[in-house]
Amino acid sequence: MSDLTAAAGTDVALVFEFTEDTDSTPEIHIVDADNADVVASTSTGVASAGSGVYTYVWRIPDALTAGLYTATMSGQIDAAPVVR
């Protein structure tokens, strides 16, 4: 899990590290301070950098209010759920 402050109209590069590669591409999920979905769970745009490291570039819409957001990446390793 990663807390971040985001400004509208910018890109934020997110990096998540697991102990090893996940069984399949993990999903990113981003919520605002009220726990409302900003980016619903999706694996679209998630890229593997190898050795359990995954990246996602969040292109923040111009209409989004600047504030605190929480990004979580989840997947499975050997069929066991993992969350970062």
Number of C-alpha atoms within 10 A of each C-alpha: 14 13 14 14 11 17 17 14 13 12 13 15 10 17 17 20 16 18 10 12 20 22 13 11 18 22 19 27 17 21 18 19 11 8 10 11 14 15 14 12 16 15 17 11 13 19 15 17 13 10 12 14 16 22 17 19 13 18 12 18 12 11 9 12 12 14 12 14 19 17 19 17 26 21 20 16 17 10 10 9 11 15 15 14
